[in-house]
Amino acid sequence: MSPMNSEYSGNIKSVPTQVDMTGIGVQIAWDDGQTCTYPYRYLRLQCACAACVEEMTGRPLLNVSAVPEDIIAADHLVVGKYALQFLWTDGHDSGIYPYEMLLRLAENDDAVICEGG
């Protein structure tokens, strides 16, 4: 388990208190009491970095079929006070996942499994 530093605060409606890599995905405990599991491949396919999404048009560049079905996040980094960055087993590591984006995915996509809150 990887506890998060409690000094992360700001204008974001919720921030992670803990991030774990589980057997099925990245599990994030949010400070509002909700815990959400983001399946690995699903989360990798949400990457919005310049290598995965055309910056000017928003056109997807990522070849979905090239992302292994068994991909996992080997580790993660905290980016400032606003995002997480994952180190994927396909070698990709440039995507930044803002907390707001992760919360939006949890609210709007049934692929993300949340409990509590």
RAWOUR-V145491 format. One line per field, one symbol per residue. psi: psi as a letter, one per 40 degrees, with the letter a starting at -180 (. if undefined). Layout:
psi: ???
This chain:
psi: igiiheehiaehdiiieihihadeahhhhieeeihihhidddddeehfidedhhdddehhdhhdeehidfiihdiiihhbeeiihihieeeheehhgidddddddddehedhhiia.
